[in-house]
Amino acid sequence: MRLEFHTLDVFTSTRFGGNPLAVVLATDELSGEQMQAIAREFNLSETVFVRKPANPAHSAAVRIFAPNGEVPFAGHPTIGTAILLAESKTSSAETEQDAIITLEQQVGVVRVGVCLKPGEPGFAEFDAPKLPQDAGALPPVDKLAAGLGLISNEIGFENHRPRCFAAGPAFAMIPVSTLEAIAKARVCQPHWRAAFDEQGIVGAFLYTRQCEHTTSAFHARMFAPGMGIPEDPATGSAAICLAGAMHHFDDTPDGMHKRAVEQGYEMGRPSQIIMTNVIRGGELEAVRIGGQAVRVCEGKISV
């Protein structure tokens, strides 16, 4: 069996930046074990397998695999797959076109709005299928710092403190004081295992208000060695949890608040995630994640 695949760089407008993604089409005959083997072969943060939807009104069903296991939902696979499917249905590349791509994922049905403009990378945006929830405290700061190769006073800024948030996948949200400190962070075993692996989380998402670009609100890094991802260039599902941390720690007024999150710079893969938080009556009502994607290559894979 030979299956068509495409790779895209997601959360970027430039090839060889952002978070690379593989999308394999027409995979209804594959078993979960075969999908996992293909994901390990691509060895990217995630690989998407596109299948026929259970509801014919939807665009596709998808399964998402990291190198070490299946995940129920992830941001950059949602963005990249939606843009790829929208482009494949476009009748003309000469006019601006909008599309709604509806993806059946394990987390539920995710509707993605896609905008295609001539000569520009596609842009997609989706509402988080689950709002971020406070998932509890984390181990003491000294233990977290040891797992990240930092010192205790480099963890936290303003009133932001380490906290676990979940929006489907759960992340340890780690505020870091400076850009210099976040740049030197790394996975330090065996301290990492004691600090993070026992918490039932996908990984640790580090963020600071100090940024490379004045247009960004946060600079971030994400480590998930347990999922086979030493470091991720852009993590949409963690950005949803960052919205939860912002609502928890910041006194944000009612309204729509758009923020850019930069990630992947330490890896040489600059990424831009657009996070929009909608607050009404003092409550977080919606979180939207958006970004661009560019195609890189395509081909056939034998199974």
DRENDREN-234402 format. One record per residue: residue in one letter; x, y, z of N, C-alpha, C, O in turn. Coordinates in pm, whole numbers, plus 50000, padded with zeros to 5 digits. Last residue first. Layout:
<pts>
PT/A/X/Y/Z/X/Y/Z/X/Y/Z/X/Y/Z;
...
</pts>
This chain:
<pts>
PT/V/50358/50119/50296/50320/50058/50423/50313/49907/50403/50282/49834/50498;
PT/S/50532/50393/50163/50490/50254/50147/50466/50194/50285/50543/50215/50379;
PT/I/50435/50718/50078/50500/50633/50176/50444/50493/50162/50323/50475/50151;
PT/K/50498/50980/49850/50428/50857/49883/50508/50780/49987/50632/50778/49985;
PT/G/50481/51342/49886/50531/51218/49828/50443/51101/49863/50327/51119/49902;
PT/E/50601/51676/49945/50495/51577/49932/50552/51453/49868/50657/51456/49804;
PT/C/50697/51968/50140/50721/51859/50045/50601/51767/50042/50511/51777/50126;
PT/V/50587/52215/50242/50730/52196/50224/50757/52084/50122/50832/52105/50027;
PT/R/50344/52476/50282/50381/52341/50240/50531/52333/50213/50593/52429/50168;
PT/V/50287/52670/50573/50339/52662/50436/50374/52516/50405/50426/52443/50489;
PT/A/50054/52845/50777/50128/52723/50745/50171/52726/50600/50099/52778/50514;
PT/Q/49962/53060/51056/49982/53029/50915/50054/52895/50899/50107/52839/50995;
PT/G/49712/53065/51319/49847/53072/51265/49849/53036/51117/49751/52987/51062;
PT/G/49530/53069/51632/49545/53087/51489/49691/53090/51447/49781/53114/51528;
PT/I/49289/52990/51869/49430/52974/51832/49440/52984/51680/49367/52915/51608;
PT/R/49076/53123/52116/49100/53091/51975/49249/53088/51949/49326/53170/52000;
PT/V/48864/53057/52379/49005/53075/52343/49019/53034/52197/48980/52924/52159;
PT/A/48592/53191/52571/48645/53122/52453/48794/53152/52440/48843/53257/52482;
PT/E/48541/53290/52828/48432/53230/52750/48482/53149/52631/48421/53049/52595;
PT/L/48636/53337/53143/48695/53305/53013/48593/53226/52933/48562/53111/52964;
PT/E/48454/53590/53321/48485/53450/53295/48545/53434/53155/48511/53507/53062;
PT/G/48364/53849/53355/48478/53805/53434/48519/53661/53413/48610/53613/53481;
PT/G/48175/53880/53160/48131/53865/53298/48241/53814/53389/48215/53745/53487;
PT/R/48392/53739/52926/48263/53804/52949/48219/53775/53092/48226/53662/53139;
PT/I/48663/53723/52710/48621/53726/52850/48490/53803/52861/48478/53915/52813;
PT/V/48851/53547/52489/48724/53619/52499/48675/53609/52644/48650/53499/52693;
PT/N/49171/53558/52350/49090/53522/52467/48965/53610/52469/48973/53731/52453;
PT/T/49371/53433/52102/49266/53532/52130/49179/53481/52244/49121/53372/52235;
PT/M/49693/53396/51981/49600/53351/52085/49500/53463/52113/49540/53576/52144;
PT/I/49893/53292/51732/49800/53399/51764/49694/53343/51860/49616/53255/51823;
PT/I/50229/53209/51729/50094/53159/51759/50008/53278/51796/50046/53358/51881;
PT/Q/50507/53180/51539/50415/53280/51592/50276/53217/51606/50215/53177/51507;
PT/S/50848/53070/51552/50706/53044/51534/50626/53157/51596/50669/53222/51691;
PT/P/51171/52979/51435/51081/53081/51491/50936/53055/51453/50904/53024/51338;
PT/R/51379/52766/51484/51255/52750/51410/51153/52850/51464/51059/52811/51532;
PT/G/51603/52750/51642/51622/52797/51506/51499/52779/51419/51509/52775/51296;
PT/M/51550/52691/51900/51570/52576/51812/51602/52619/51669/51627/52533/51584;
PT/E/51492/52928/52018/51614/52860/52063/51648/52740/51977/51761/52692/51979;
PT/Y/51245/52982/51898/51362/53061/51861/51491/52993/51903/51590/52999/51830;
PT/G/51006/52859/51969/51094/52791/51875/51222/52864/51840/51301/52813/51761;
PT/Q/50766/53128/51984/50823/53003/52035/50917/52948/51930/50910/52987/51813;
PT/E/50549/53392/52080/50663/53347/52000/50726/53224/52067/50739/53218/52189;
PT/V/50222/53480/52064/50315/53400/52144/50425/53352/52052/50400/53279/51956;
PT/A/50017/53763/52066/50109/53680/51988/50206/53611/52083/50264/53674/52172;
PT/R/49674/53811/52152/49815/53812/52192/49895/53722/52097/49847/53618/52055;
PT/K/49371/53981/52194/49457/53906/52102/49602/53923/52143/49649/54035/52165;
PT/H/49080/53977/52361/49221/54011/52382/49308/53921/52294/49317/53800/52317;
PT/M/48766/54112/52401/48846/54022/52319/48992/54067/52324/49022/54182/52294;
PT/G/48610/54148/52730/48638/54186/52592/48717/54079/52520/48735/53968/52572;
PT/D/48678/54244/53067/48592/54182/52967/48629/54234/52827/48672/54348/52811;
PT/P/49030/54262/53170/48891/54305/53165/48811/54229/53060/48867/54158/52977;
PT/T/49244/54067/53369/49210/54106/53232/49062/54145/53224/48977/54067/53267;
PT/D/49458/54036/53580/49327/54100/53594/49286/54156/53458/49294/54277/53435;
PT/D/49621/53721/53574/49611/53861/53530/49469/53912/53548/49372/53838/53531;
PT/F/49595/53454/53661/49689/53544/53729/49670/53691/53694/49701/53778/53776;
PT/H/49389/53330/53512/49406/53301/53655/49487/53408/53726/49453/53450/53837;
PT/H/49425/53416/53253/49299/53449/53321/49311/53430/53472/49250/53504/53550;
PT/M/49682/53310/53206/49658/53454/53199/49531/53493/53274/49530/53591/53349;
PT/A/49624/53037/53228/49715/53100/53325/49697/53251/53325/49696/53314/53431;
PT/G/49456/53007/53004/49406/52980/53139/49492/53043/53245/49441/53098/53343;
PT/A/49636/53065/52803/49520/53152/52820/49457/53132/52957/49411/53228/53020;
PT/L/49799/52845/52832/49853/52977/52868/49740/53077/52885/49746/53165/52971;
PT/C/49634/52651/52723/49655/52650/52867/49717/52781/52916/49690/52825/53028;
PT/I/49667/52727/52457/49533/52731/52517/49545/52733/52669/49475/52808/52737;
PT/A/49935/52671/52428/49895/52812/52424/49753/52829/52477/49721/52932/52537;
PT/A/49925/52396/52424/49981/52461/52543/49946/52609/52545/49930/52667/52652;
PT/S/49820/52360/52170/49743/52313/52285/49795/52373/52415/49717/52398/52506;
PT/G/50027/52468/52007/49898/52534/52015/49816/52491/52135/49750/52574/52197;
PT/T/50347/52512/52013/50254/52420/52080/50121/52489/52101/50101/52560/52200;
PT/A/50648/52489/51841/50525/52568/51858/50416/52473/51907/50396/52367/51849;
PT/P/50875/52322/51866/50891/52459/51815/50768/52548/51831/50781/52670/51836;
PT/D/50956/52135/52156/50859/52159/52050/50873/52301/51999/50882/52394/52080;
PT/E/51204/51899/52252/51154/52035/52257/51064/52057/52136/51091/52006/52027;
PT/P/51180/51615/52258/51275/51685/52346/51241/51832/52364/51248/51886/52474;
PT/I/50933/51411/52247/50953/51546/52193/51050/51620/52286/51007/51680/52384;
PT/G/50840/51176/52351/50938/51167/52243/50964/51300/52177/51012/51305/52064;
PT/M/50689/51220/52567/50616/51198/52442/50711/51181/52324/50667/51174/52209;
PT/G/50878/51280/52758/50801/51157/52773/50720/51121/52651/50685/51005/52632;
PT/P/50972/51534/52689/51054/51416/52657/50978/51285/52670/51010/51188/52601;
PT/A/50872/51807/52620/50788/51690/52646/50864/51562/52615/50826/51488/52524;
PT/F/50888/52155/52657/50962/52030/52663/50866/51916/52696/50787/51927/52790;
PT/M/50866/52467/52507/50791/52353/52558/50875/52227/52545/50926/52195/52437;
PT/R/50879/52826/52552/50944/52700/52513/50861/52586/52572/50793/52603/52673;
PT/A/50805/53169/52458/50776/53040/52520/50869/52930/52470/50927/52939/52362;
PT/H/50713/53500/52521/50815/53414/52461/50806/53280/52533/50800/53277/52656;
PT/F/50431/53711/52469/50501/53610/52547/50605/53540/52459/50586/53524/52339;
PT/A/50358/53909/52291/50322/53927/52431/50397/53831/52521/50425/53863/52637;
PT/S/50521/54068/52014/50484/53947/52089/50452/53983/52233/50510/54075/52291;
PT/T/50616/54296/51902/50478/54260/51870/50431/54136/51946/50312/54103/51943;
PT/T/50880/54309/51966/50791/54397/52041/50644/54365/52013/50557/54403/52092;
PT/H/51053/54000/51995/50986/54100/51912/50887/54180/51994/50819/54127/52082;
PT/E/51155/53843/52198/51245/53882/52089/51186/53997/52008/51260/54081/51958;
PT/C/51043/53934/52533/51030/53873/52400/51137/53921/52304/51201/54024/52325;
PT/Q/50926/53881/52857/51034/53937/52776/51041/53861/52644/51044/53738/52643;
PT/R/50738/53724/52980/50689/53843/52909/50801/53909/52827/50771/53985/52735;
PT/T/50764/53369/52934/50809/53494/52994/50752/53610/52914/50720/53596/52796;
PT/Y/50716/53019/52992/50680/53144/52926/50732/53264/53005/50742/53259/53128;
PT/L/50716/52671/52928/50781/52785/52993/50744/52911/52918/50739/52912/52795;
PT/F/50554/52385/52980/50548/52502/52893/50602/52621/52971/50541/52665/53069;
PT/A/50619/52047/52993/50634/52174/53064/50641/52287/52963/50723/52285/52872;
PT/G/50376/51791/52908/50509/51849/52914/50507/51977/52995/50406/52012/53057;
PT/V/50148/51640/52975/50214/51619/52846/50357/51670/52852/50450/51602/52807;
PT/I/50123/51495/53308/50117/51605/53212/50182/51565/53080/50259/51469/53074;
PT/G/50136/51356/53551/50034/51321/53453/50015/51427/53346/49904/51447/53297;
PT/Q/50341/51394/53730/50227/51485/53739/50115/51453/53640/50010/51517/53644;
PT/E/50579/51265/53712/50480/51207/53803/50352/51290/53809/50263/51259/53888;
PT/D/50744/51415/53551/50687/51292/53497/50580/51231/53584/50498/51153/53536;
PT/F/50839/51647/53698/50733/51655/53597/50667/51522/53560/50546/51518/53539;
PT/A/51031/51607/53900/50953/51731/53896/50830/51722/53809/50726/51781/53840;
PT/A/51149/51360/53857/51088/51387/53988/50997/51509/53984/50898/51515/54056;
PT/R/51243/51397/53596/51147/51290/53627/51075/51318/53757/50954/51302/53766;
PT/W/51428/51606/53624/51306/51624/53546/51200/51521/53585/51083/51555/53604;
PT/H/51637/51490/53767/51553/51589/53835/51422/51612/53759/51318/51636/53820;
PT/P/51821/51321/53652/51690/51265/53687/51594/51365/53753/51483/51328/53791;
PT/Q/51778/51538/53365/51748/51413/53434/51856/51385/53539/51971/51422/53519;
PT/C/51671/51829/53255/51781/51778/53340/51734/51653/53413/51660/51661/53510;
PT/V/51608/52006/52973/51562/51890/53048/51680/51831/53123/51777/51787/53062;
PT/R/51662/52362/53013/51681/52235/52943/51622/52125/53031/51590/52147/53147;
PT/A/51722/52716/52979/51645/52603/53032/51668/52478/52948/51691/52487/52827;
PT/K/51835/52938/52870/51927/52835/52921/51854/52714/52978/51919/52619/53021;
PT/A/51623/53100/52798/51712/53051/52693/51803/52940/52742/51845/52855/52663;
PT/I/51510/53182/53034/51437/53082/52956/51526/53022/52847/51507/52907/52808;
PT/A/51703/53373/53116/51681/53250/53193/51613/53144/53110/51652/53027/53114;
PT/E/51678/53572/52921/51807/53506/52941/51789/53374/53015/51853/53275/52981;
PT/L/51419/53657/52960/51452/53592/52834/51584/53517/52847/51600/53409/52789;
PT/T/51305/53594/53300/51372/53672/53195/51392/53588/53070/51384/53465/53073;
PT/S/51141/53429/53470/51158/53572/53496/51211/53650/53377/51167/53763/53354;
PT/V/50877/53217/53373/51022/53236/53389/51050/53386/53387/50989/53460/53310;
PT/P/50612/53001/53460/50656/53137/53429/50804/53153/53462/50851/53108/53567;
PT/I/50500/52710/53344/50613/52757/53424/50650/52898/53382/50713/52916/53278;
PT/M/50256/52478/53356/50281/52614/53307/50383/52679/53400/50357/52701/53518;
PT/A/50233/52160/53255/50289/52239/53365/50324/52376/53309/50412/52387/53223;
PT/F/49934/52061/53089/50071/52111/53085/50108/52176/53218/50024/52237/53285;
PT/A/49715/51819/52950/49755/51901/53064/49903/51938/53052/49985/51856/53011;
PT/P/49472/51794/52685/49608/51771/52735/49641/51868/52849/49601/51984/52846;
PT/G/49203/51943/52780/49228/51814/52719/49366/51774/52767/49379/51724/52879;
PT/A/49348/52154/52902/49240/52181/52806/49231/52058/52716/49249/52066/52595;
PT/A/49485/52235/53217/49448/52132/53120/49336/52182/53031/49242/52246/53078;
PT/F/49762/52344/53413/49636/52373/53345/49612/52267/53239/49706/52215/53178;
PT/C/49946/52392/53709/49908/52298/53604/49772/52340/53546/49679/52368/53621;
PT/R/50186/52645/53777/50054/52589/53797/50026/52493/53683/50077/52512/53573;
PT/P/50414/52884/53909/50391/52757/53840/50255/52697/53878/50215/52698/53994;
PT/R/50287/53223/53905/50357/53114/53971/50328/52984/53896/50228/52975/53825;
PT/H/50267/53570/53870/50259/53441/53802/50346/53338/53874/50464/53362/53900;
PT/N/50288/53826/53963/50218/53730/54049/50203/53593/53984/50133/53507/54038;
PT/E/50612/53874/53839/50492/53943/53888/50419/53848/53985/50480/53797/54078;
PT/F/50726/53539/53778/50738/53684/53757/50605/53748/53797/50500/53684/53790;
PT/G/50901/53226/53800/50799/53320/53843/50830/53463/53805/50946/53503/53800;
PT/I/51228/53127/53848/51093/53078/53826/50994/53178/53884/51002/53212/54002;
PT/E/51466/53220/53933/51435/53242/53791/51296/53192/53753/51250/53212/53640;
PT/N/51504/53140/54190/51456/53277/54171/51437/53313/54024/51397/53426/53993;
PT/S/51600/52873/54158/51463/52898/54204/51416/53039/54176/51299/53058/54140;
PT/I/51767/52815/53846/51768/52837/53990/51631/52889/54032/51557/52943/53950;
PT/L/51750/52543/53604/51743/52683/53646/51761/52694/53797/51770/52592/53866;
PT/G/51713/52294/53494/51846/52351/53490/51849/52498/53526/51940/52570/53484;
PT/L/51467/52180/53528/51484/52264/53410/51622/52328/53402/51647/52408/53312;
PT/G/51471/52047/53766/51435/51971/53647/51458/52046/53519/51467/51986/53412;
PT/A/51524/52260/53939/51627/52158/53917/51598/52076/53791/51690/52041/53718;
PT/A/51276/52394/53932/51396/52459/53880/51506/52357/53850/51573/52366/53747;
PT/L/51112/52206/54062/51087/52242/53923/51211/52304/53859/51247/52271/53746;
PT/K/51230/52214/54318/51229/52088/54243/51205/52115/54094/51269/52053/54009;
PT/D/51185/52478/54392/51323/52430/54384/51332/52300/54305/51429/52278/54234;
PT/V/50903/52496/54396/50979/52566/54293/51121/52513/54281/51173/52504/54170;
PT/P/50727/52183/54458/50793/52308/54500/50885/52364/54392/50938/52291/54309;
PT/P/50490/52059/54206/50589/52045/54313/50656/52178/54348/50641/52275/54274;
PT/L/50179/52241/54145/50294/52160/54102/50389/52143/54219/50370/52207/54323;
PT/A/49819/52244/54180/49954/52291/54210/50058/52192/54157/50027/52076/54130;
PT/G/49560/52221/53922/49625/52202/54051/49767/52252/54058/49827/52294/53960;
PT/A/49432/52277/53690/49449/52135/53722/49536/52114/53845/49582/52003/53870;
PT/D/49205/52496/53565/49311/52485/53666/49318/52340/53711/49221/52286/53765;
PT/Q/49136/52453/53220/49094/52441/53359/49216/52433/53450/49317/52371/53415;
PT/P/49056/52595/52905/49157/52554/53004/49101/52556/53145/49027/52647/53183;
PT/L/48789/52447/52715/48851/52563/52779/48951/52516/52884/48933/52411/52944;
PT/K/48809/52253/52424/48788/52255/52569/48857/52378/52627/48970/52409/52590;
PT/P/48854/52331/52165/48741/52241/52191/48710/52227/52339/48597/52193/52376;
PT/A/48917/52666/52082/48961/52552/52161/48842/52461/52192/48740/52509/52240;
PT/D/48843/52759/51754/48807/52772/51894/48854/52647/51968/48832/52536/51921;
PT/F/49096/52831/51508/48992/52745/51565/48965/52785/51709/49052/52838/51778;
PT/E/49226/52935/51197/49198/52967/51336/49084/52878/51385/48988/52854/51313;
PT/A/49477/52981/50943/49365/52907/51002/49351/52944/51148/49448/52980/51215;
PT/F/49605/53091/50636/49587/53120/50778/49465/53043/50827/49362/53041/50759;
PT/G/49849/53014/50382/49716/53006/50439/49717/53036/50588/49816/53011/50657;
PT/P/50085/53253/50254/50055/53127/50322/49913/53129/50378/49863/53235/50417;
PT/E/50007/53426/49944/50037/53426/50087/50013/53287/50146/49931/53212/50094;
PT/G/49920/53426/49680/50059/53464/49707/50097/53467/49853/50208/53508/49886;
PT/P/49584/53489/49762/49683/53464/49657/49822/53512/49698/49838/53625/49745;
PT/K/49474/53350/50069/49494/53469/49988/49601/53441/49884/49701/53375/49915;
PT/L/49247/53181/50263/49349/53163/50161/49356/53287/50075/49256/53327/50014;
PT/C/49155/53099/50583/49158/53208/50487/49276/53188/50393/49390/53178/50437;
PT/V/48946/52887/50772/49068/52900/50691/49051/53016/50594/48947/53030/50529;
PT/G/48833/52778/51082/48818/52875/50976/48948/52896/50903/49051/52921/50967;
PT/V/48738/52469/51202/48853/52555/51174/48818/52648/51059/48778/52604/50952;
PT/R/48594/52284/51458/48568/52364/51338/48682/52465/51322/48717/52537/51416;
PT/V/48616/51967/51584/48684/52097/51586/48658/52166/51452/48694/52114/51347;
PT/V/48460/51733/51788/48459/51796/51657/48517/51937/51668/48474/52016/51752;
PT/G/48685/51564/52020/48554/51609/51973/48567/51670/51834/48671/51659/51769;
PT/V/48919/51441/52080/48868/51536/52178/48727/51582/52144/48657/51635/52230;
PT/Q/48971/51297/51850/48933/51224/51971/48874/51316/52077/48788/51274/52155;
PT/Q/48808/51478/51583/48925/51438/51659/48879/51361/51783/48760/51361/51815;
PT/E/48695/51575/51282/48659/51485/51392/48788/51438/51458/48867/51366/51397;
PT/L/48688/51897/51157/48772/51780/51182/48721/51702/51302/48705/51757/51411;
PT/T/48591/52103/50906/48541/52041/51029/48611/51907/51049/48596/51816/50968;
PT/I/48667/52410/50774/48708/52270/50775/48669/52211/50910/48709/52261/51015;
PT/I/48545/52664/50585/48532/52603/50716/48565/52455/50701/48501/52383/50626;
PT/A/48713/52922/50400/48655/52788/50410/48641/52751/50557/48715/52799/50642;
PT/D/48761/53184/50164/48745/53139/50302/48678/53003/50301/48598/52972/50213;
PT/Q/48986/53327/49929/48878/53234/49959/48880/53198/50106/48986/53183/50166;
PT/E/49091/53554/49681/49084/53522/49824/48964/53432/49850/48854/53457/49800;
PT/T/49201/53418/49366/49114/53503/49447/49119/53460/49592/49149/53345/49623;
PT/E/49366/53237/49242/49375/53376/49199/49290/53471/49283/49306/53593/49273;
PT/A/49347/52971/49267/49445/53035/49353/49457/53184/49325/49546/53250/49377;
PT/S/49041/52795/49271/49129/52892/49205/49223/52952/49308/49184/52980/49422;
PT/S/48917/52598/49419/48902/52593/49273/48998/52687/49201/49032/52663/49085;
PT/T/49027/52410/49690/49017/52542/49630/49013/52531/49478/49095/52463/49418;
PT/K/49075/52177/49817/48939/52197/49769/48922/52329/49695/48814/52357/49643;
PT/S/49333/52195/49903/49303/52087/49809/49164/52103/49749/49136/52049/49641;
PT/E/49317/52399/50090/49387/52424/49963/49352/52318/49860/49341/52348/49741;
PT/A/49182/52263/50295/49118/52377/50229/49184/52406/50095/49115/52433/49996;
PT/L/49374/52073/50367/49247/52028/50311/49174/52142/50240/49111/52120/50136;
PT/L/49581/52246/50462/49606/52152/50353/49475/52109/50287/49465/52108/50165;
PT/I/49448/52377/50673/49497/52455/50559/49522/52363/50439/49487/52398/50327;
PT/A/49397/52157/50843/49287/52237/50790/49331/52317/50668/49258/52324/50569;
PT/T/49657/52070/50906/49566/51982/50831/49453/52061/50769/49415/52036/50654;
PT/G/49758/52294/51050/49821/52249/50926/49729/52163/50841/49722/52179/50719;
PT/I/49580/52316/51275/49602/52427/51182/49654/52376/51047/49600/52411/50943;
PT/T/49606/52060/51390/49474/52110/51352/49489/52222/51248/49419/52222/51147;
PT/P/49882/52040/51446/49820/51949/51349/49683/51995/51302/49647/51974/51186;
PT/H/49900/52251/51638/49961/52270/51506/49915/52164/51406/49910/52196/51287;
PT/G/49736/52147/51860/49708/52270/51787/49769/52277/51650/49699/52304/51552;
PT/A/49576/51834/51924/49696/51917/51923/49673/52034/51829/49600/52022/51730;
PT/F/49427/51553/52087/49413/51684/52024/49548/51753/52027/49626/51734/52120;
PT/P/49495/51307/52188/49356/51331/52149/49334/51460/52073/49234/51475/52002;
PT/V/49779/51125/52063/49727/51237/52143/49586/51270/52096/49558/51261/51976;
PT/E/49972/50825/52081/49862/50902/52023/49819/51011/52119/49821/50993/52241;
PT/G/50336/50807/52107/50199/50777/52143/50098/50867/52076/50133/50972/52021;
PT/N/50594/50886/52041/50578/50786/52147/50434/50758/52185/50410/50691/52285;
PT/P/50576/51079/51836/50662/50961/51818/50639/50850/51920/50661/50733/51889;
PT/A/50218/51144/51822/50355/51186/51850/50444/51063/51833/50393/50952/51817;
PT/F/49940/51140/51608/50040/51061/51680/50168/51141/51699/50221/51198/51604;
PT/I/49600/51169/51557/49725/51244/51572/49820/51162/51659/49785/51120/51770;
PT/R/49345/51123/51319/49414/51072/51438/49553/51135/51439/49615/51151/51334;
PT/V/49045/51267/51190/49191/51261/51198/49233/51192/51328/49167/51202/51431;
PT/A/48794/51288/50942/48833/51244/51075/48985/51236/51077/49047/51201/50976;
PT/A/48667/51568/50756/48753/51451/50772/48755/51411/50919/48723/51490/51007;
PT/S/48446/51744/50728/48552/51740/50626/48633/51612/50634/48665/51552/50531;
PT/H/48099/51644/50775/48229/51692/50822/48335/51672/50714/48317/51593/50621;
PT/A/47884/51517/50673/47883/51663/50665/48016/51723/50710/48042/51841/50685;
PT/P/47913/51248/50732/47952/51293/50597/47948/51444/50580/48003/51496/50482;
PT/N/48057/51145/51022/47947/51229/50974/47986/51283/50837/48084/51356/50826;
PT/A/48297/51014/51028/48177/50938/51064/48053/51012/51017/47954/50949/50977;
PT/P/48522/51081/50751/48451/51119/50874/48332/51027/50901/48275/50970/50808;
PT/K/48809/50897/50655/48673/50938/50623/48600/50972/50752/48613/50901/50851;
PT/R/49124/51042/50770/49033/50931/50742/48896/50985/50703/48869/51105/50717;
PT/V/49464/51117/50807/49333/51164/50763/49249/51045/50720/49294/50959/50644;
PT/F/49687/51152/51057/49635/51051/50965/49489/51087/50935/49404/51086/51023;
PT/V/49971/51348/51137/49826/51338/51127/49789/51232/51024/49850/51224/50917;
PT/T/50230/51360/51372/50192/51319/51238/50040/51297/51239/49987/51234/51331;
PT/E/50432/51580/51572/50311/51504/51546/50298/51471/51398/50348/51542/51311;
PT/S/50711/51626/51576/50632/51639/51700/50500/51565/51687/50460/51494/51779;
PT/L/50855/51358/51377/50820/51497/51403/50739/51506/51531/50702/51403/51589;
PT/N/50922/51106/51272/50992/51157/51390/50975/51308/51407/51068/51378/51446;
PT/F/50857/50939/51061/50869/51083/51034/50944/51152/51148/51019/51247/51125;
PT/E/50865/50699/51215/50950/50715/51097/50968/50863/51061/51079/50908/51034;
PT/R/50671/50739/51408/50811/50726/51452/50906/50744/51335/51016/50798/51351;
PT/A/50452/50743/51235/50485/50863/51312/50628/50857/51363/50699/50957/51363;
PT/I/50457/50476/51150/50482/50583/51053/50520/50712/51124/50609/50784/51080;
PT/A/50393/50349/51392/50521/50319/51326/50557/50428/51225/50673/50468/51215;
PT/Q/50136/50447/51437/50244/50479/51531/50381/50455/51469/50474/50532/51491;
PT/M/50001/50333/51220/50012/50478/51232/50126/50517/51325/50203/50608/51296;
PT/Q/50021/50062/51292/50086/50110/51169/50102/50262/51172/50206/50314/51131;
PT/E/49866/50063/51524/50008/50024/51532/50084/50072/51408/50198/50116/51418;
PT/G/49615/50128/51427/49683/50221/51516/49831/50191/51525/49912/50282/51535;
PT/S/49602/50037/51075/49579/50012/51217/49650/50119/51300/49735/50191/51249;
PT/L/49461/50168/50775/49575/50152/50866/49528/50121/51008/49426/50172/51053;
PT/E/49252/50228/50612/49288/50086/50625/49405/50064/50721/49443/49950/50745;
PT/D/49231/50505/50605/49125/50427/50671/49164/50281/50694/49114/50218/50787;
PT/T/49390/50711/50509/49453/50610/50595/49351/50519/50663/49381/50462/50768;
PT/A/49409/50942/50332/49338/50817/50298/49393/50699/50375/49437/50600/50317;
PT/L/49732/51099/50395/49595/51098/50348/49542/50956/50325/49619/50863/50303;
PT/V/49926/51240/50646/49911/51124/50558/49763/51110/50524/49678/51109/50614;
PT/V/50126/51504/50721/49985/51467/50706/49976/51355/50604/50016/51372/50489;
PT/A/50367/51629/50945/50338/51537/50836/50189/51503/50838/50133/51478/50944;
PT/L/50510/51940/51031/50399/51846/51046/50392/51757/50924/50409/51804/50812;
PT/P/50724/52163/51212/50698/52076/51099/50591/51971/51131/50583/51922/51244;
PT/N/50667/52481/51322/50665/52343/51369/50632/52251/51252/50522/52259/51197;
PT/G/50885/52751/51211/50764/52695/51268/50781/52549/51311/50892/52501/51333;
PT/G/51085/52720/50912/51058/52776/51043/50938/52703/51100/50894/52602/51044;
PT/F/51088/52611/50666/51198/52573/50755/51196/52652/50886/51293/52652/50961;
PT/R/50916/52879/50506/50961/52739/50510/51084/52725/50599/51170/52813/50606;
PT/T/50720/53114/50674/50847/53088/50606/50882/52940/50617/50877/52883/50726;
PT/S/50522/53178/50839/50498/53213/50700/50619/53179/50614/50622/53210/50495;
PT/T/50407/52958/51100/50510/53037/51036/50465/53072/50895/50380/53004/50838;
PT/F/50256/52751/51200/50278/52870/51283/50396/52951/51232/50475/53006/51309;
PT/V/50421/52485/51029/50301/52545/51087/50340/52651/51189/50443/52642/51255;
PT/D/50516/52337/50735/50567/52408/50851/50454/52498/50901/50399/52577/50825;
PT/L/50419/52015/50616/50399/52159/50624/50476/52211/50744/50499/52140/50841;
PT/T/50412/51740/50392/50465/51803/50512/50445/51954/50501/50454/52013/50393;
PT/H/50196/51479/50285/50245/51615/50269/50310/51657/50400/50269/51613/50508;
PT/F/50142/51163/50120/50166/51246/50237/50214/51384/50196/50267/51403/50086;
PT/E/49963/50879/50006/50010/51016/49980/50032/51089/50112/49951/51079/50205;
PT/L/50071/50543/50028/49984/50649/50073/50047/50786/50046/50167/50804/50062;
PT/R/50059/50218/49909/50133/50344/49903/50036/50459/49930/49932/50471/49865;
PT/M/50084/49881/50000/50000/50000/50000/50089/50125/50000/50182/50136/50080;
</pts>
